[in-house]
Amino acid sequence: MRLYILFILFFLCANLLAQQTFEDRFDLGLSKVDDCDRNWVKAYGSSSFQQKEEKGKKFLSVLYKKRIDKTMSFTLSRIIVFPVNIERKDLHIGFETRGHTNFPLSVDITSYDADESALESDTIQVKINTKWKKNVVSVGKGRIAAIKLTITYKGDQDNNQVVDFRNISIRCGKRDMTSTIIKYPIDSTYTVFDKSHIKPLKKSENEFENPIPNIKDIKVIGLGEITHGSNDLKEARNLFVKNLISHHNCKLVLMEVPYELAFLMNLYITGKLDEPGKAKLRRNLDLTFSGMDELEGLLEWIKNYNNSNSKQVKIFGIDNPINQGGRDYPLMDYHLYLFGQEFMRPYLSMFMAAETKQALNKMKVDQVMYTGLNKQDIAFYKYFIADYDNPERQFSNVDEWWHLDRDLKMFKRLCFLDSLYREEGEKIIILAHSWHVKKTPFTTGTKTEKMLGNYLARFYKDAYFSINFTFGAGTFLQDDCQSFHYTTDTIQIPRARTLESYAFQSGIDFFYFPTDRLIAPPNQMLGISRHKLKSDYNDFGNVKKRYDAIVFLRNVTAINRHGYDSFSGPHFYSKDREKEYDELIKKMENDSVPHL
């Protein structure tokens, strides 16, 4: 009876949340946009977003505010999802602008079908006048499931720049849809999920059974978490990792971390890292969002597995290097523990002078370095040095370089590691955000990008299997825009008509479901990225095309984060490590028998 009442309450709450207009649901009035908004604001430099009012009408004003980059720029972008596909040749998005600037706006509208495929685009250049002006972009080809509006501005360093916006509207033919209520019928779980294919899972490692079908033929398995900030999602994913290692011949675990951060992990799981080394690993991983606490248990488990098995599991990071032109302390730690102080004596001063690439290239021809390394490890190390010294890193904007073709680079590293280490019948696990392992391109951002899973699906075809670990309600770690510290965000109940809302209605706490068994897949699902505190966390997409399966947890809790915060952390970390290495170098200079 109690469960029945809870279901009724859920349906009522979900229905109330669903009774929104397009204007309210997607903030077409831009009334919630400020410097911390991440629903509309996708990027900005030297800009401030302020709500203003004139003659009783509210509008958004974007003003110049000097920041590090000095040049004013911003991008407003949002995907608007329709409850049913629209088949019209005259879908228009209108909005009003005014301001003071000599630079135009670039405005793009792109329509998508239910398969996430782009149908068509329209781009216009909008000249900013001092008086309000109506602008319109239009699409109308095919069956439209969603549209993405993107407004981009690139100005200069003029303090007087200002661009105002108001009255975003959606018109289909002669019908103004802006104030139309989005009607979502109250569906039941089993109009979406075939009940016979829901596989409840056990949270106990001893009771857990692999639910992945035809696993013998799979070479690469992407285990994606929809947020990096959930303790329960990580624990659920670790159950799969342990099972795949123990029973399904997985020998490579590839992680969405800068690859020098994973070097010490490999030493840890092979028993080559002492307690001071573990402390260094913890300090290095504290620079990441999740930290060391949630990873240590898995590393210890793999270490114990390696101790009792001749063919050992290896861990590699496949993301771009963490170093951005400064000192790469994780890389220095790794070389010290792998090769010793005596070998590293002539190179440490180069690392401390931020001459990392020069030091690596000099070490590359030092044959002493390869003593004790097998043929595969030597090949990987030479590949790493060449990758680290990539000329693309000469971009003046290091953040631009870091994100440029990020997933393509991860794909290339995975393919190299596959060719080098994976033997016939063995499998590779990828631990990353769900968006990296999905098989479709990324459409949520300001431009469409191929993701790691997109490349893998094309290359490995059916030998690549992608799983999305998601949840219905609970807490998760997020970045606080105001304080730049970590904080906790909450989802009380999933939004109506999303994948998670139907899964939540099942009442099952923890289950696996193959997406090819979805009866009528919804076109919205959870999508949580960083720096989006209290945002609309729902993403447009086709779950059957994105993932082969989902793993659903009804409720989750946030990571209990320790260590450095996202703002002050890198500064204090660098200061601590600089002092530590300065003292070590002085000691080595004065000590005829150097030791750690």
N, C-alpha and C positions, 0 to 999 in steps of 0.2 A: 504493500500500500504506500509506504514511504517513497519507494522508487518511482511509483506511478505519479505521485504528487510532484516529485522533482522533475519528471519529464514534462508534465503539464506546465509547470513554472518556466521551464526552459523554452518550450514552444511559445508561450506568451511573451517572454522577454525577447526572444529572437524575432517574433513577428512585430513587436513594437519597434525594435531597432531597424527592421526592414522598411517601416513606413516612413521613408525619407524621400525628399525631392532630390533631383539631380544636383540642384544648387547646394543643398545641405550635405549630401553624401560626399560630393567631390569638392566642396568649398569653392564653388564657382565665383562667389563674391570676393574671394581672396581675403576674407575677414579674419582668418586665423594665421595668416602669414606674418612671421616676424623673423628675427635673426636666428632663431633656433628651430624654425619650421623646416621639416624635411619632407613634407607631403608635396609641396610645390617647389621649394627651393632645392635644386640639385647641385648647384655650384655657385660660388660668388667670391669676388675679390674687391676689397675696398668699397663695400656696399653695406648699406643699412636699410632694413625693411621696416617701415613704420605705417601704422594705421592712422588715417586722418579722416576728417569730415568737413564737408562744404555744402552749405544750404541744405542740411539734413541728409545728404547723401555721403555714404562712407566710400573710401577708396584706398588703395594701396599705393604708397609713395616709396620709391627706391631712391635713396640719397647717397651721395659720395661720403664715405667714411674711410679715412686713410688707414690702411693695414700694411702688412709686410710687403705685399706685391705692388702697392701704390696705385696701380691702374684699376679703374672701376670696371667691373664685369659681373655678370650674373646669368644664370640659366633657371628659368621656371619651366617645369615640365610635370605632366601628370597623365596617367592613363585613365580614361573614362570608360567603364564597362557597362554594357547594356544587358538588361535581363533576358532579352531575346534578340536573335540576329535581326539586323535592319537591312531590308532590301529596297533601298531608295537610291536614286542618282543625284540627290540634292540634299546632302547632309552638310550643314554649315556651322562653323564655330565663329561667333562674333565677339569682339571685345573693344573697349574704348581706351585710348591712350592720349597722353599729353605730356609735356615736360620741357626741359631746357637742355638740349644737347645737339651736337652736329652729327652724331653717329646714329645710324638706323638700328632698328630691331630686325633680327632674322626670325621669322615665325614659320614653323613647320607643323603640319598635321599629317599623321600617318594612320591609316586604317588597317585593322587586323581581322582575319577570320577566326573561327573557333579553333583552328589548328595552330594559332600563333603566327601564321604566315602573313607578311605584309601584303596588302592588296594594292594600295597606291598612296602617293604622297602629294602634297601641295605646299610649296614654299613661297612666301612673299617677303619683301623688304618693306618695313614700315618706317616712314620718315616721321620723326617726332615734331609736332607743332606745339605752340603755346596754348592752343585751345583744344578741347576734347574732340577726338576724331574716332569714328567707327571704322573698324577693320574686320575683314572676313576672310577665312580660309575654308576650303570646301573639298569634300571627297564624296564618292557615291558608287564606287565600283564593287560588285560582288555582295556577298552576305556579310555584313559588318558586325563583328562581335564586340569590338572595342576600338577606340581611337586614342591616339597620343598627341597631345598638344605640347609643343616645345617652343619657348620664347627665349632667344639668346641676345644678350647685349654685350658689346665690347667697346668700351669708351677709352678715356685717357685719364690724366691726373688732374683735370679741372675740378676744383672744389665746388663749383656751381652746378655740376651735373645733377639732374633729377629726371626720373621717368615715373609717371603715374599710370595706374591701371584701374579699371572698374568694369562691372557689368559683363562678365563672360557669359555667353549664352549659347545654347544648343538649339538649332532649328532643323527640323526634318520636313522639307517641303514648306508648307505654310504653317506648320504646327510648331509652336514654341515649346520645347521640352524642358526648359530650364526649371520651371516650377512644378513640373509633373511628378507625381508620386511614383517612385519605382516600386512596382507591384511584384512582390515575391510570394508565391503561394507557399503555404506551410507543407512541405514535402516530408515524408518519413525517410528514415535511414535507408530502408530497403527498396526505395525507388532509385537509389544510387548504388548501394552495395548489394551484391548477391550474397545473402546471408550464409549460404553453404560454403563460401570461399573465405570467410573471415576466420583467421587462425589465431586464437588466443595464445599468448606467449607467457612463459614463466620467467620471473626475475631472478630465480635461483640459477647459478651457473651449472649446478649438477642436474637440474631438471630441464634446462634449456635445450630445445631441439631445433636444428636448422630447418627453416621453412622454405629456402630457396630451391625451386625446382630445377632439374637438369643441371645441377651444379658441376657435374663432371666435365661438361663442355665449355664452362665459363673460364676465361683467362684473367679478366680484370673485373673487380667488384667495387663500385663506388658507393661508399656509405656516407651519405650527406646529412648533416644536421641543419635544421632550418634556422637555428641560432647557435652561436658559439657560447652563449651565456647560460645554458641550462645544465645543471648537474645530472638530472634524470635522463636527459637525452644522451649524454656522454656515457652514463652507466649502461643504458640500453644498447648503445652502439658497441661498447666494449664486450658485451655478451656475444655479439656476432663475431667480433674480432677473435676472441678466444676460441670460439667454436670453429671458425674457419682455419685457424692455425692448428688446433688440436686434431681435427677430423677431416679437413679438406685440403691439406697440403699447401697452405698459404705460407710463403717464405719471404715475401716482400711487403712491408707496410710503408706506404708513401703518404706523407702528410702535407697539408697546406700550411707549411711554415717555411721561412727562409732556410735554405739548405744547410747553412753553417750551424744553425741552431740544433739540427738533428745529428750533427757529428758526435757531440758528447752523448746523445741518447744511444748511439750505436756502441760507444765504449761502455755505457751503463749496462746495456742488455747482454754484453759479452763478458761482463765481470771485470773490465779493465779500469773502472772508475772507483777511486777510493772515496771516503767520506768528504774530504775537502773538495774533491771533484764534483760530487753530488751537490754540494753547496753552491759551486759555481754554476752548475746546470740550472739549479733552482733560480739563481739570480738572473741568469740569462732569459729563462722562460717567463720570469716576472715582467719582462718587457712585452710579452704577448697578452692578448685579451684574456685568455683563459687561465694563464699562469701554470704553475707546476702541480698544484694540489690535486687537480682532477686527472693528471696524467701519470703521477708517480705509481699508483696502484697497477696500472696497465704495464708500465715499464718493468716493475718488479716481477709481475707475472710472466712476461716474455723472458726476462732474465732466468727465472727458474725453469722455464720450458727449455731454453737453450742449454742449461746445465745438464739436462737429461736427454738431449737429442744431438746426434752427430751433425745433421744438416740444420744449421741455425737460421733463425729469423733475422733479417736485417731491416733497419728503419732508415729511411731517407726523407729529407725535406725536398720538395720540388718547387717551392715558391721562390721568388726573386730574392737576392741577398739582402740582408737587413742593413748592411753598410751603405751609407749614402755620401761617400766622399770622406768620411772621418775614419776613426779607428774601429777596427772590427774585432772587438774583444772576444766574442764567442769563437772566432776563427783562431785567435791567439791561444785561447784555452785549449782548443783541440790539438793544435800542433805541440804545445808543451806536454800534454799528457800522452800523445801518441809517439813523439820523437824524443822527448826529454830536453832538459835545459842545456845540456852540452851542445846538442845539435842546433838548438834555437838561439844560442848566445849571439851570433853575428846578425841574426834577423830581427830580434826583438826591437832594436832601436829603429829599424825601418818601419815596422808595424806601428810603433809609437809616434813616428813622424807622419803617420797616415799615408805611407808609401806602400800600401798593401799589395797593389798589383805588381809593383817592382819587386817586392820581397817574394811573392809567389813565383814570378817568372825566374827569379834567381834560384829559388829552391828547386824549381822544376828540373834543372840540369844537374842538381847535386845528387849523385848516385847514392850517397849515404842514406838519403831520405827513404829510399825504396827498400832498404834492408828490412826484412820481416814482413813486407807486404806481398800478397800473392798477385798473380797476373791481373786478375779482375780488379782488385783494389787499386793497382797502379793505373790501369786504364781509366777507372773512374776519376782518380785524382787528377790526371792530366785533362780529362774532359771538364772537370770542375774549374780548373785554372783557366782554361780557354773560355769557358762560359763567364767566369768572373771578370775576365778582361775584355768583355764584349764591347766593341767600339760604340754601340748604341748608347752606352752609359755616359756619353759626352754631352747629353742634353743639359742645357743650363738649368732646366727645371727637373730636379731629381724625382719629384713625385710623378711628373709626366712620364719619365723613363720607367719608373717602377710599375706603372699600370699599362704601359704600352705593350700590346700583345701578350699580356700577362698569362692568359690561359693557353695560348699557343706555345709559349715557352715551357709551361708546366707539361704540356703534352709531349714536347720534344724530349724533355728530361725523362719522362716516364718511358718513352719508347727506347731511349738509350739504356736505361736501367733494365728494362725487359730483355733487350738483346744481350746484355752483359751478365745478368745474374739469374734470370728465370729459366729453369729447366723444364723440359716437357712434362706436362701434367701438373705443374705448380701454378699457383695463383697469386695475383697481386691485389692488395687491398688499398683503396684510397680513402683517407680520412680528411674531409673538407666540408665547407659549407655546401648546402644542398644546391645552391645556384651553380657551383663549379662542376658538380657531377651530373647535372641534368643534361638530357640529350638534345635539347632545343637551344637556339641562341638566346641571349639575354636581351629582352625588350624593355625592361622596366626603366633603364637609364635613359640618358639623352640620345643615345645612339644604339643601334642593334650590334651586339658583339657575339661572336662565337665563343662558347665556353669549353672548358676542358672535356666535359662529357660529350659535347657536340662533336669534337674531333675524335674522341674515342669510339663513339657509335659509328662514325663513318669508316674508321680504320679497322676496328675489331669486329664490327657488325654484331652478330648475335653472341659473340664471345665476351661482350661487355654488358654488365648488368648493373643497373642504377637503382638505389633505394633512397627514399626521402624519409628521414626521421622527423616527425612533426608532432604537434600536441594540440589539445583543446583549450585548456585554461591553466593559469599558474603564473609564476614569477620567473624572470630571467634577467641576467646582467645586461646593462646598457650604459652608454656614455652619457654623462650629463653635460649638455651644451654650456650651461651657465658657469659651472664650477670646474669643468674639464676633469672631474673625478668620475669614478665608476659609481653607478647607482643601480637600483632595482626597478624594473618596469613590470607591469601586471596586465594580463588579459583575463578579464572576469569570466566571460563566455565568448565562444567563437562567433564571428559575425554570421548572420543568416545567409544561407545559400552558398556557403563556402564548403570546400572539401572537409575541413575540420568540423564544421557544424553537423554534418551528416555522420561523421565518425563519432562525434561526441554523443549524439543521440543513441548510439548503440548501447551505451552503458557499460561497455567493455573497457577495462582499465588499460590494457596493453595487448595490441594485436598486430598481426601482419596481414597485408592484403595485396594480391597481385592486381595491378591496374588494368590489365586486359580483361578482368572480370567485372569492371565497373559497368553498370547498366546504362546510366546516363551521367557521365562525368561533368561536374560543375566546372565553370570557367574561372573560378576564383579560389585561391588557396592562400595559406599563410606564407609570408615572405619577410623575414626579419633581418635587416642589415644593421650595421653599427651606426652610431651617431644619429639615431632617429628616435630619441626618447619620446614616448607618448604619441607616436605616429599612427597612421592608418597602416597596419602591418599586413594588409591583404594585397595579394598579387594576382594579376591576370595571367592566365595560362591554361594549357591543355595538359592535365596531369598524366593522361595515358601516353602522350608523346614525350613528356619530360622524364618520367620514371617508369621502371618496370614494376616497382612495388612501393608501398608505403609501410612504414612502421609507425603506429599511432600510440601515443600515451595520453590518457585522459587528463591527467594533471601532472605538472612539473614544478620544481623549485629551482631557484637561481643558484648559481655558483657562489659559494662563500669566499669572496675574493680577498686575498692577502697580497702583500707586496706593493710594488710601485703603482701609482695611479697614472692615468693616461696623459696628464699634463706635466706634473713635476717629475714623474718617474725617470724618463730618459736623461734628464739633467743630473739628478742625484746618482743614478746608475753610473754615468760617465765619470763623474767626480770620484766616486768610490773606486772604480776600476782603474782610473788613471793613477790614483795614489797607490793602489796595490801593486801595479806593474812598475811604477817608478821605484818603489822600495825593493822589488824583486831584482830589477836590473842593477841597482846599487849593491845589493847583497852579492849578486853574481860577480860583479867587478871586484869585490873585496874578498871573495871566498874562492880559494883555489880548488875546492871540491864542492861545486854547486849542487844543491839539492832543493827539492820543493818543500 
